[in-house]
C-alpha cells in the first residue's frame, strides 16, 4: 500500500513538473524585449528634421544673421525631444566659424554621438548661406 | 514532506530557470543574426513608412477637405506644398474622432495598403499650457479670477508670451499679453452683469519662435451653475474652413460664435441653419496660431459655451499598442511638422508581427 502511494505521488509530481515547464515555455515565448533607446540613425534623423523645421520660412538663417544664438539654442532645445542634447557649430561659405558663443544645451558628452550637416540658405538679399554642423547625443 | 519530493521540486525549479535563461539568451543574442532580411531591415522600413505618411498627400490629394470621402491612399501631407513635413489642416482634423467627419482607423489601415503594419499617430503642440483657477476675489460689480498658467514641455518650464481671452454670454474680452518663464499668474476681471459660465482660452507663444504656439482652456462658473463637460449641447466639427455645429439637445438656441487666435479674434458668420445643425464660416487668420472656435447659446434657460480647435489638435489616431508589446515589434518616430502656420510634434508608431 505504501509503495503504491509512493508511485502515485511520483506521477503527480511529474505531472506538476510538466505543467510548470510548459507554462514556462508558453510565458517566455511571449516575453517582449523592450528597447526604448534612440538609435544613432534615428538621432541624426531627429536632428535633421528639427533643423529643417526651424529653417522653414527663413527663420534659422535669420537667427544666424542677427547673431541671436540664444534664440537658436532655445528653439532647438524646445523642438528636440527631451533628453537629447546638441552642440551646434555654424560656418560661412569660407568655412569660417560664425557663432561667437557655444550653442549647446548641455556640457556633458556621450559615447554615442550623431552628426548632422545641414546647409541653411537665407531668403533675403544679399544671399547668405551657412553650413551647420550639429552633434547630438542622448543624456544617459 | 519527503526528501524525494523536495529533490524533485528543486530539480524542476532549476530546470525552469535554465530553460528560461536559455530562451532569453537565445532571443537576445542569436535571433537577431538568424532573422531574415526583412527582419534586419525592419527599423529602416518602418522609418521610411513613417516618413511616407507625413510626406505623401495620399489619394485623392484633397481627401481632407471632403468630409464624405475616404482616402484611397493614406497620406497626411499638404497637396502641392513645396515644403517637407507640412501637413494638411483638414487631414489632421479628420484624424480626431470628436469630429463628425473623422476617418476610421479601419479605412485608414485599408488605404495604407500594408496588411502587416499597424500604425498610430499622435499630434500635439510642442509644449503644454496648463491653466488652474487659484483664487476668486469679489469686488463692487466685478469678480476677479486669478489663474495660474503653466507652460512646460515634459515638466520643464518653457519661456513664452501669454495672451488670455475670456468668453461669456455676449462677452469677449482679451487680457494684456504677459511674459512667462514657465509659470505666471493672470487676473481676469469679469463684470457681474455678464452671465456665465465663462471660458478662458490661454494662448502661449514661444519667446523666441512665434511659430511654436500652444493653448489651454478652462471653463468656470460665473453668475451661473457649474460648467458642463464639452459636447453636452453641441458637437462641433470644423472642416475646410467651415464649422458644422450639430445640436445635441433639442431646445438649444445658438447665439454668438467667435474664432480667437493669439493675435486676432472675430465673430463667425452663420452660413446655414437647420433644426439640428448650423454651419459657420471660419476666417483664415494670418498669424501663426491655432484657431479656437467658441460657440455660445442657451439650452432652455442655461447658457453654454462649447469650443473646438482648428486644426483639431491634440489628437491621437490609430492602433492602440499599449497591450501589444509582447506580440508586436513597435517602432516610434518623432517629427516636427507644420500644420497651418504652427509647428507641432508628431509621433508615428508602427508595429508588425514579431519576427
Boltz contact constraints between the chains, C-beta under 6 A:
constraints:
  - contact:
      token1: [A, 13]
      token2: [B, 8]
      max_distance: 6.0
  - contact:
      token1: [A, 17]
      token2: [B, 12]
      max_distance: 6.0
  - contact:
      token1: [A, 20]
      token2: [B, 12]
      max_distance: 6.0
  - contact:
      token1: [A, 20]
      token2: [B, 16]
      max_distance: 6.0
  - contact:
      token1: [A, 24]
      token2: [B, 16]
      max_distance: 6.0
  - contact:
      token1: [A, 24]
      token2: [B, 19]
      max_distance: 6.0
  - contact:
      token1: [A, 24]
      token2: [B, 20]
      max_distance: 6.0
  - contact:
      token1: [A, 28]
      token2: [B, 20]
      max_distance: 6.0
  - contact:
      token1: [A, 28]
      token2: [B, 23]
      max_distance: 6.0
  - contact:
      token1: [A, 30]
      token2: [B, 326]
      max_distance: 6.0
  - contact:
      token1: [A, 32]
      token2: [B, 325]
      max_distance: 6.0
  - contact:
      token1: [A, 32]
      token2: [B, 326]
      max_distance: 6.0
  - contact:
      token1: [A, 49]
      token2: [B, 335]
      max_distance: 6.0
  - contact:
      token1: [A, 49]
      token2: [B, 336]
      max_distance: 6.0
  - contact:
      token1: [A, 50]
      token2: [B, 336]
      max_distance: 6.0
  - contact:
      token1: [A, 53]
      token2: [B, 336]
      max_distance: 6.0
  - contact:
      token1: [A, 53]
      token2: [B, 343]
      max_distance: 6.0
  - contact:
      token1: [A, 71]
      token2: [B, 208]
      max_distance: 6.0
  - contact:
      token1: [A, 74]
      token2: [B, 208]
      max_distance: 6.0
  - contact:
      token1: [A, 75]
      token2: [B, 208]
      max_distance: 6.0
  - contact:
      token1: [A, 75]
      token2: [B, 209]
      max_distance: 6.0
  - contact:
      token1: [A, 78]
      token2: [B, 126]
      max_distance: 6.0
  - contact:
      token1: [A, 79]
      token2: [B, 336]
      max_distance: 6.0
  - contact:
      token1: [A, 81]
      token2: [B, 334]
      max_distance: 6.0
  - contact:
      token1: [A, 82]
      token2: [B, 154]
      max_distance: 6.0
